[in-house]
Amino acid sequence: MPTPPEPPADALLAAAALACRRGERLLIQGLDVALRPGEITWLRGSNGRGKTTLLRALAGLSSPDAGTLSWQGRAWKASRDDAARGTVYLAHANALKEDLTAQESLAFLASLHGQRAAPDAIVAALKGFSIASRRDAPVRTLSQGQRRRVALARLLLAPAKPLWLLDEPYDALDVDGCARLDEVLAAHVRGGGSVLLTSHLPLSLRDPSPRELVLQ
């Protein structure tokens, strides 16, 4: 068996010869990717090609079928806790509690990631996505765009997390929401962070321009 190549020294998260399945179907095979500080990577591919499956594997929520993963140069199995502390994963579903208020639901979402955010920090994060005026509204009363803003506010609660894995973050956002998300992503990578995202919409990001990773 050939020796796996050394992961790039400057990568936060690197995959080599990665293979991923969904059920019995092999979606990804032989994938090499390195996610580096200061970069936004746009993960592209047709529906059902494995974008969400790949994001979940990189987030540690599922195990790849083959290949190796490394976090900051260390083997994934040896550093799984480090990777969990160093990443934020936002799924296409918003993972908000319907019966909680927007503020309560965001606090609960942060707690699931081991973070106890102060009420002032929660409100500030909601303000960052222009949804603080609805902080006392139950999630079930919010529109899809408003729910997405609440979920995205999670990013502003964890600026120190270097790697963001985002599944369709622009979904349901209006023009202003998309522009605000662009600002947040650009600020994150300018500060040394890294972003891997999916989007079925053309990206308006220009500073920095995203590099593309296409699943054929």
C-alpha positions, -999 to 999 in steps of 0.1 A, spaced: 0 0 0 15 34 -10 24 58 18 0 87 20 15 120 11 25 145 38 -3 170 43 5 206 32 22 224 61 1 255 57 -33 237 56 -58 239 84 -76 208 71 -63 185 44 -77 154 27 -58 129 6 -74 102 -17 -107 107 1 -137 86 -7 -172 91 7 -204 71 3 -241 79 10 -257 45 17 -244 21 -9 -235 48 -35 -199 59 -39 -201 97 -44 -165 108 -40 -133 90 -48 -97 100 -48 -103 136 -37 -73 157 -26 -80 191 -10 -63 215 13 -81 243 31 -57 271 39 -59 303 60 -69 333 41 -89 314 14 -125 309 5 -132 277 -14 -164 273 -34 -175 237 -35 -194 231 -66 -212 201 -82 -246 190 -95 -274 180 -72 -267 147 -55 -230 148 -63 -219 147 -27 -213 182 -16 -231 179 17 -216 144 22 -181 159 19 -189 188 43 -201 163 69 -170 142 66 -147 172 69 -167 184 99 -162 150 116 -199 141 115 -194 110 93 -164 88 85 -150 88 50 -149 54 32 -112 57 24 -84 82 24 -68 103 51 -77 136 69 -53 158 88 -59 188 110 -30 213 110 -6 186 100 -17 159 125 -36 128 117 -74 132 120 -79 104 145 -52 119 168 -67 154 167 -104 149 162 -111 170 193 -89 198 180 -107 198 147 -140 200 165 -128 230 185 -114 246 154 -144 243 130 -179 257 127 -203 237 106 -236 252 95 -259 227 76 -284 236 50 -311 231 76 -309 258 102 -310 236 133 -331 261 152 -356 252 179 -391 261 167 -405 267 202 -376 289 214 -372 325 206 -345 336 181 -322 346 210 -328 314 230 -324 292 199 -290 309 190 -278 304 226 -288 268 224 -270 263 191 -239 278 206 -241 255 236 -242 225 213 -208 236 202 -195 239 237 -198 277 239 -216 296 267 -223 329 251 -234 359 272 -268 375 264 -251 407 252 -230 386 228 -261 368 215 -278 401 208 -247 416 192 -245 386 169 -281 389 159 -276 427 153 -247 417 130 -272 400 107 -300 427 112 -323 403 130 -320 415 166 -354 432 164 -369 397 162 -349 383 191 -379 376 213 -400 361 185 -405 323 185 -385 307 156 -418 292 143 -430 328 134 -399 337 114 -396 336 77 -370 313 60 -348 343 54 -350 354 90 -343 319 102 -312 318 80 -300 351 95 -303 337 130 -284 306 121 -257 326 104 -253 348 135 -236 317 150 -205 327 129 -203 360 148 -202 341 181 -172 321 171 -147 344 153 -117 325 167 -128 293 150 -104 292 120 -124 269 96 -160 275 86 -178 247 67 -211 262 53 -237 244 33 -257 268 11 -253 298 35 -269 322 10 -301 302 8 -332 323 15 -312 355 20 -323 388 3 -298 411 -14 -289 429 19 -284 395 37 -261 383 10 -241 414 11 -237 412 49 -226 375 46 -200 385 20 -186 411 45 -185 385 74 -168 359 52 -142 384 39 -134 397 74 -129 361 86 -104 351 60 -86 385 62 -81 376 98 -65 342 89 -96 320 88 -106 297 60 -141 290 45 -154 261 25 -189 267 13 -215 254 -12 -238 277 -32 -261 271 -61 -261 308 -67 -232 327 -83 -210 343 -57 -205 380 -56 -173 378 -34 -144 396 -49 -120 404 -20 -109 377 -18 -122 359 -49 -131 323 -40 -112 294 -56 -134 266 -69 -134 229 -60 -157 211 -85 -170 176 -78 -173 161 -113 
